[in-house]
């Protein structure tokens, strides 16, 4: 189990991107907006940045089988598992729907074999621009 207060946001994000790439589920301890704590096992589908600058994980919750959003700064602890994703995903031909309000879009191009750490640095540079 890793504690987010003991590592930088870059390290946390790098490990979560690696979990996304490898399709490994992650168990998180998350602080909800009302201040209550919950433990969830999620399957990350996308990582977004809001216009306010918050990093948001878009992920399938294994308990409810539904897509949820989790702010990175509200994750207290996390554990990356070695198993694979089990929640059914929409068919590839179905368009992905994202809420357009409140999200910033940043296009970052990098080689397919680019390491996760390099992708985080490229994303950070693109957001700073």
Number of C-alpha atoms within 10 A of each C-alpha: 10 13 14 18 12 11 10 10 14 13 14 19 19 19 17 23 22 15 21 20 12 13 18 19 25 22 18 22 18 21 17 13 9 6 9 8 14 11 14 16 19 26 26 25 16 13 18 17 18 14 12 9 12 13 17 19 22 19 22 25 20 18 10 9 15 13 16 16 15 19 19 18 14 17 20 17 17 21 17 19 14 12 11 12 19 13 16 10 12 9 8 7 6 7 8 8 6 8 6 8 8 11 16 13 12 12 8 12 10 12 7 6 6 9 13 17 16 12 17 16 13 15 18 13 11 13 15 7 7
